[in-house]
Amino acid sequence: MSVRKEIEAVINVWNSGLDNGDIEAMVSTCHENTMTVNEKQPVTVGTQAIRDKYIPRIEAADITSGFDIEVMQDFGDVVVVAGRFYGTMIMRDTGDVRNPEGRLVLVYKRDKSGAWKMILDMDNNDA
């Protein structure tokens, strides 16, 4: 399998976990010290921070998500991916529909087992 296909598969595990409310599937794609740098939020580090950020979102909405890779750079055991994220959130309490979308940079590093693990998630939303 090509590196691009491997990275696409890891991103799909994350998105499937998000869409199906499976935080542990999402966390399984992350290095234990993953750094998240999200717009208008403090920088966080670690898989517990991922749980703390996403569990309330998962509980609050029915989510569908996607990501399109625009550019991928392979540096051997590190891959940098830039692209666009998009999705739909139907808020459970109000029925309101939100359509988050924006730019995203993800950085993955191979772990000792050869699996790709996210080490950086940095995004900004479209205005």
N, CA, C and O of each residue as an XYZ file, in Angstrom:
508
protein
N       0.847     -1.172      0.000
C       0.000      0.000      0.000
C       0.896      1.241      0.000
O       1.910      1.280      0.698
N       0.518      2.251     -0.785
C       1.298      3.482     -0.829
C       1.155      4.260      0.482
O       0.193      4.061      1.223
N       2.106      5.137      0.762
C       2.036      5.967      1.963
C       0.767      6.816      1.927
O       0.104      6.970      2.953
N       0.423      7.362      0.780
C      -0.802      8.176      0.673
C      -2.021      7.357      1.078
O      -2.866      7.844      1.829
N      -2.125      6.138      0.600
C      -3.262      5.276      0.954
C      -3.256      4.965      2.447
O      -4.316      4.924      3.071
N      -2.073      4.745      3.032
C      -1.983      4.505      4.474
C      -2.474      5.714      5.262
O      -3.209      5.567      6.238
N      -2.070      6.907      4.838
C      -2.496      8.126      5.527
C      -3.992      8.334      5.335
O      -4.688      8.674      6.292
N      -4.496      8.142      4.141
C      -5.946      8.247      3.905
C      -6.712      7.292      4.811
O      -7.769      7.644      5.334
N      -6.185      6.086      4.999
C      -6.850      5.101      5.859
C      -6.885      5.571      7.310
O      -7.894      5.396      7.993
N      -5.783      6.171      7.787
C      -5.748      6.678      9.161
C      -6.735      7.829      9.330
O      -7.449      7.894     10.331
N      -6.778      8.729      8.364
C      -7.739      9.834      8.407
C      -9.161      9.293      8.408
O     -10.023      9.816      9.115
N      -9.413      8.258      7.630
C     -10.751      7.650      7.590
C     -11.132      7.025      8.923
O     -12.300      7.069      9.309
N     -10.162      6.439      9.640
C     -10.449      5.894     10.973
C     -10.877      7.028     11.897
O     -11.863      6.905     12.623
N     -10.132      8.134     11.870
C     -10.482      9.308     12.685
C     -11.898      9.780     12.353
O     -12.730      9.929     13.247
N     -12.172     10.016     11.058
C     -13.479     10.541     10.657
C     -14.611      9.572     10.977
O     -15.688      9.995     11.395
N     -14.381      8.297     10.788
C     -15.391      7.298     11.119
C     -15.669      7.293     12.620
O     -16.821      7.203     13.043
N     -14.615      7.390     13.414
C     -14.790      7.474     14.868
C     -15.594      8.694     15.255
O     -16.496      8.603     16.088
N     -15.284      9.835     14.664
C     -16.018     11.061     14.940
C     -17.479     10.913     14.541
O     -18.375     11.274     15.304
N     -17.717     10.393     13.368
C     -19.086     10.260     12.855
C     -19.914      9.247     13.639
O     -21.135      9.370     13.728
N     -19.240      8.242     14.207
C     -19.948      7.176     14.918
C     -19.844      7.282     16.433
O     -20.260      6.376     17.154
N     -19.293      8.384     16.911
C     -19.204      8.588     18.358
C     -18.213      7.681     19.057
O     -18.388      7.363     20.233
N     -17.171      7.257     18.348
C     -16.187      6.331     18.910
C     -14.877      7.077     19.177
O     -13.959      7.059     18.357
N     -14.811      7.725     20.325
C     -13.630      8.525     20.664
C     -12.372      7.671     20.716
O     -11.292      8.151     20.373
N     -12.485      6.423     21.135
C     -11.289      5.579     21.232
C     -10.742      5.231     19.852
O      -9.532      5.062     19.705
N     -11.594      5.120     18.843
C     -11.101      4.936     17.470
C     -10.309      6.163     17.046
O      -9.248      6.048     16.432
N     -10.837      7.348     17.381
C     -10.127      8.583     17.048
C      -8.765      8.619     17.731
O      -7.746      8.877     17.090
N      -8.756      8.359     19.034
C      -7.525      8.409     19.816
C      -6.525      7.364     19.330
O      -5.317      7.574     19.441
N      -6.997      6.266     18.805
C      -6.086      5.217     18.323
C      -5.209      5.679     17.170
O      -4.190      5.053     16.879
N      -5.593      6.773     16.508
C      -4.814      7.296     15.388
C      -3.783      8.327     15.838
O      -3.059      8.881     15.010
N      -3.710      8.589     17.144
C      -2.886      9.683     17.672
C      -1.700      9.182     18.482
O      -1.784      8.167     19.173
N      -0.609      9.904     18.384
C       0.513      9.717     19.297
C       0.059     10.183     20.670
O      -0.790     11.068     20.768
N       0.601      9.613     21.720
C       0.158      9.974     23.079
C       0.385     11.447     23.396
O      -0.271     11.992     24.284
N       1.314     12.108     22.676
C       1.582     13.528     22.896
C       1.156     14.394     21.710
O       1.767     15.426     21.433
N       0.116     13.969     21.026
C      -0.405     14.757     19.907
C      -0.665     16.194     20.339
O      -1.224     16.450     21.405
N      -0.246     17.125     19.484
C      -0.499     18.544     19.735
C      -1.662     18.986     18.843
O      -1.670     18.730     17.639
N      -2.644     19.654     19.458
C      -3.744     20.217     18.677
C      -3.683     21.732     18.787
O      -3.579     22.297     19.876
N      -3.750     22.370     17.628
C      -3.689     23.825     17.522
C      -4.911     24.233     16.710
O      -4.861     24.296     15.481
N      -6.002     24.506     17.404
C      -7.253     24.820     16.736
C      -7.597     26.294     16.924
O      -7.304     26.900     17.954
N      -8.210     26.828     15.923
C      -8.537     28.256     15.888
C      -9.273     28.707     17.145
O     -10.237     28.080     17.585
N      -8.792     29.809     17.705
C      -9.420     30.461     18.858
C      -9.495     29.572     20.096
O     -10.363     29.760     20.948
N      -8.589     28.611     20.193
C      -8.534     27.725     21.347
C      -7.087     27.597     21.794
O      -6.175     27.753     20.982
N      -6.861     27.315     23.078
C      -5.477     27.105     23.518
C      -4.891     25.832     22.900
O      -5.614     24.886     22.586
N      -3.593     25.831     22.736
C      -2.889     24.633     22.280
C      -3.038     23.563     23.349
O      -2.906     23.847     24.540
N      -3.312     22.341     22.931
C      -3.400     21.232     23.869
C      -2.434     20.131     23.437
O      -2.042     20.048     22.273
N      -2.061     19.295     24.393
C      -1.140     18.197     24.127
C      -1.684     16.939     24.794
O      -2.082     16.956     25.959
N      -1.692     15.850     24.030
C      -2.024     14.551     24.590
C      -3.372     14.014     24.166
O      -4.258     14.747     23.726
N      -3.493     12.704     24.313
C      -4.739     12.044     23.905
C      -5.893     12.368     24.847
O      -7.046     12.356     24.417
N      -5.621     12.654     26.107
C      -6.716     13.046     26.995
C      -7.305     14.377     26.539
O      -8.512     14.591     26.649
N      -6.473     15.259     26.036
C      -6.973     16.534     25.515
C      -7.884     16.309     24.310
O      -8.863     17.033     24.132
N      -7.571     15.317     23.485
C      -8.451     14.966     22.356
C      -9.804     14.518     22.907
O     -10.850     14.967     22.439
N      -9.778     13.639     23.894
C     -11.033     13.186     24.506
C     -11.819     14.367     25.069
O     -13.020     14.493     24.829
N     -11.137     15.230     25.818
C     -11.810     16.360     26.451
C     -12.440     17.296     25.429
O     -13.497     17.874     25.684
N     -11.808     17.446     24.290
C     -12.319     18.337     23.250
C     -13.480     17.710     22.480
O     -14.473     18.384     22.204
N     -13.364     16.434     22.133
C     -14.319     15.832     21.202
C     -15.496     15.133     21.863
O     -16.561     15.054     21.251
N     -15.360     14.631     23.063
C     -16.504     13.964     23.696
C     -17.708     14.895     23.785
O     -18.807     14.471     23.428
N     -17.565     16.145     24.243
C     -18.745     17.030     24.269
C     -19.352     17.260     22.880
O     -20.573     17.360     22.753
N     -18.523     17.346     21.849
C     -19.038     17.511     20.479
C     -19.827     16.289     20.043
O     -20.911     16.399     19.470
N     -19.262     15.123     20.325
C     -19.928     13.873     19.953
C     -21.268     13.741     20.672
O     -22.254     13.298     20.084
N     -21.297     14.127     21.939
C     -22.541     14.036     22.711
C     -23.573     15.062     22.262
O     -24.774     14.829     22.403
N     -23.126     16.191     21.724
C     -24.035     17.290     21.383
C     -24.642     17.187     19.995
O     -25.660     17.827     19.734
N     -24.050     16.397     19.085
C     -24.499     16.452     17.690
C     -24.334     15.130     16.978
O     -23.504     14.296     17.341
N     -25.153     14.963     15.946
C     -24.928     13.902     14.967
C     -23.984     14.504     13.937
O     -24.265     15.564     13.378
N     -22.868     13.834     13.684
C     -21.788     14.413     12.899
C     -21.503     13.563     11.668
O     -21.493     12.334     11.727
N     -21.273     14.244     10.562
C     -20.670     13.618      9.382
C     -19.471     14.482      9.026
O     -19.533     15.707      9.128
N     -18.399     13.861      8.616
C     -17.180     14.626      8.379
C     -16.425     14.095      7.178
O     -16.574     12.943      6.770
N     -15.606     14.983      6.626
C     -14.769     14.600      5.504
C     -13.509     15.429      5.458
O     -13.392     16.442      6.147
N     -12.564     14.996      4.643
C     -11.294     15.673      4.498
C     -10.763     15.371      3.112
O     -10.750     14.219      2.677
N     -10.324     16.409      2.423
C      -9.694     16.248      1.115
C      -8.225     16.632      1.231
O      -7.896     17.741      1.652
N      -7.350     15.716      0.856
C      -5.917     16.002      0.832
C      -5.623     16.830     -0.408
O      -5.958     16.438     -1.526
N      -4.992     17.982     -0.196
C      -4.557     18.809     -1.315
C      -3.072     18.596     -1.608
O      -2.671     18.497     -2.767
N      -2.262     18.526     -0.553
C      -0.820     18.332     -0.689
C      -0.362     17.392      0.409
O      -0.800     17.494      1.555
N       0.523     16.476      0.049
C       1.128     15.595      1.039
C       2.624     15.546      0.770
O       3.054     15.326     -0.362
N       3.412     15.753      1.817
C       4.864     15.654      1.720
C       5.324     14.497      2.599
O       4.993     14.431      3.783
N       6.085     13.592      2.007
C       6.596     12.405      2.700
C       8.072     12.630      3.022
O       8.895     12.802      2.122
N       8.399     12.626      4.325
C       9.766     12.821      4.778
C      10.320     11.535      5.396
O      11.162     11.591      6.293
N       9.859     10.398      4.928
C      10.339      9.121      5.453
C       9.448      8.631      6.577
O       8.432      7.984      6.324
N       9.813      8.928      7.810
C       8.982      8.477      8.930
C       8.022      9.571      9.412
O       7.327      9.395     10.412
N       7.987     10.706      8.693
C       7.056     11.792      8.987
C       6.372     12.207      7.691
O       7.006     12.310      6.640
N       5.060     12.444      7.785
C       4.272     12.904      6.636
C       3.493     14.132      7.060
O       2.890     14.164      8.133
N       3.513     15.158      6.191
C       2.737     16.370      6.413
C       1.639     16.416      5.357
O       1.897     16.274      4.162
N       0.406     16.618      5.824
C      -0.752     16.642      4.941
C      -1.460     17.977      5.121
O      -1.707     18.407      6.247
N      -1.788     18.638      4.004
C      -2.581     19.865      4.046
C      -3.807     19.666      3.176
O      -3.747     19.044      2.115
N      -4.922     20.208      3.649
C      -6.137     20.065      2.869
C      -7.297     20.793      3.490
O      -7.120     21.731      4.268
N      -8.487     20.354      3.141
C      -9.723     20.966      3.603
C     -10.536     19.941      4.387
O     -10.629     18.773      4.011
N     -11.124     20.415      5.492
C     -12.088     19.594      6.224
C     -13.464     20.201      6.023
O     -13.598     21.390      5.734
N     -14.483     19.370      6.181
C     -15.866     19.811      6.026
C     -16.760     18.812      6.726
O     -16.350     17.688      7.016
N     -17.967     19.222      6.992
C     -18.879     18.294      7.649
C     -20.217     18.928      7.946
O     -20.497     20.069      7.578
N     -21.022     18.153      8.618
C     -22.336     18.588      9.072
C     -22.503     18.157     10.517
O     -22.170     17.033     10.892
N     -23.021     19.068     11.313
C     -23.366     18.768     12.707
C     -24.837     19.120     12.886
O     -25.231     20.270     12.693
N     -25.640     18.142     13.252
C     -27.042     18.399     13.587
C     -27.127     18.363     15.103
O     -26.964     17.315     15.728
N     -27.386     19.532     15.681
C     -27.384     19.671     17.129
C     -28.579     18.922     17.720
O     -29.722     19.144     17.320
N     -28.306     18.050     18.656
C     -29.348     17.197     19.229
C     -30.386     17.989     20.024
O     -31.562     17.627     20.031
N     -29.966     19.063     20.694
C     -30.908     19.796     21.549
C     -31.818     20.744     20.766
O     -32.945     21.001     21.189
N     -31.348     21.264     19.639
C     -32.134     22.264     18.903
C     -32.503     21.845     17.491
O     -33.433     22.396     16.901
N     -31.782     20.874     16.945
C     -31.993     20.501     15.548
C     -31.271     21.418     14.568
O     -31.323     21.204     13.357
N     -30.586     22.455     15.101
C     -29.831     23.355     14.231
C     -28.791     22.558     13.452
O     -28.222     21.583     13.944
N     -28.564     23.005     12.226
C     -27.568     22.364     11.375
C     -26.388     23.318     11.207
O     -26.558     24.477     10.827
N     -25.205     22.816     11.492
C     -23.972     23.576     11.312
C     -23.133     22.864     10.263
O     -23.162     21.639     10.148
N     -22.395     23.645      9.511
C     -21.552     23.086      8.450
C     -20.115     23.585      8.589
O     -19.678     24.451      7.831
N     -19.378     23.031      9.567
C     -17.993     23.464      9.727
C     -17.156     23.079      8.507
O     -17.316     22.005      7.928
N     -16.269     23.984      8.146
C     -15.311     23.685      7.088
C     -14.148     24.643      7.203
O     -14.270     25.737      7.753
N     -13.019     24.213      6.675
C     -11.843     25.063      6.729
C     -10.607     24.342      6.251
O     -10.687     23.319      5.571
N      -9.466     24.887      6.614
C      -8.168     24.348      6.228
C      -7.607     23.538      7.388
O      -7.910     23.805      8.551
N      -6.796     22.556      7.062
C      -6.267     21.656      8.079
C      -4.879     21.180      7.670
O      -4.640     20.834      6.513
N      -3.967     21.170      8.646
C      -2.657     20.549      8.466
C      -2.538     19.446      9.507
O      -2.750     19.675     10.698
N      -2.205     18.275      9.057
C      -1.988     17.118      9.925
C      -0.557     16.629      9.703
O      -0.062     16.606      8.576
N       0.095     16.240     10.795
C       1.426     15.656     10.696
C       1.381     14.287     11.358
O       0.919     14.144     12.490
N       1.864     13.291     10.642
C       1.888     11.915     11.136
C       3.337     11.427     11.209
O       4.185     11.807     10.402
N       3.590     10.574     12.202
C       4.908      9.952     12.370
C       4.698      8.462     12.570
O       3.781      8.038     13.274
N       5.558      7.675     11.944
C       5.482      6.220     12.154
C       5.937      5.903     13.567
O       6.945      6.425     14.044
N       5.173      5.032     14.232
C       5.618      4.580     15.555
C       6.490      3.338     15.399
O       6.770      2.907     14.281
N       6.916      2.769     16.516
C       7.821      1.615     16.479
C       7.218      0.412     15.784
O       7.940     -0.422     15.239
N       5.876      0.316     15.801
C       5.215     -0.813     15.142
C       5.026     -0.582     13.644
O       4.623     -1.491     12.919
N       5.321      0.643     13.179
C       5.137      0.979     11.773
C       3.818      1.682     11.488
O       3.554      2.068     10.349
N       2.984      1.853     12.516
C       1.686      2.526     12.332
C       1.884      4.038     12.281
O       2.748      4.581     12.970
N       1.088      4.709     11.472
C       1.107      6.164     11.405
C       0.284      6.720     12.551
O      -0.863      6.320     12.748
N       0.864      7.642     13.309
C       0.185      8.285     14.436
C       0.254      9.803     14.258
O       1.312     10.354     13.953
N      -0.873     10.462     14.449
C      -0.920     11.908     14.319
C      -0.127     12.548     15.453
O      -0.305     12.202     16.620
N       0.756     13.491     15.096
C       1.509     14.232     16.101
C       1.123     15.710     16.125
O       1.441     16.414     17.084
N       0.437     16.191     15.074
C      -0.012     17.572     15.033
C      -1.320     17.673     14.259
O      -1.473     17.086     13.188
N      -2.249     18.420     14.814
C      -3.536     18.744     14.166
C      -3.691     20.258     14.297
O      -3.857     20.775     15.402
N      -3.636     20.966     13.167
C      -3.745     22.426     13.187
C      -4.779     22.832     12.148
O      -4.698     22.439     10.985
N      -5.766     23.634     12.592
C      -6.818     24.015     11.657
C      -7.224     25.466     11.801
O      -6.882     26.134     12.776
N      -7.956     25.936     10.814
C      -8.673     27.202     10.903
C      -9.960     27.061     10.105
O     -10.010     26.342      9.108
N     -10.985     27.746     10.549
C     -12.286     27.675      9.903
C     -12.397     28.739      8.838
O     -11.819     29.820      8.956
N     -13.154     28.422      7.786
C     -13.462     29.435      6.785
C     -14.333     30.495      7.425
O     -15.145     30.196      8.300
N     -14.169     31.707      6.999
C     -14.972     32.816      7.554
C     -16.357     32.829      6.954
O     -17.170     33.687      7.297
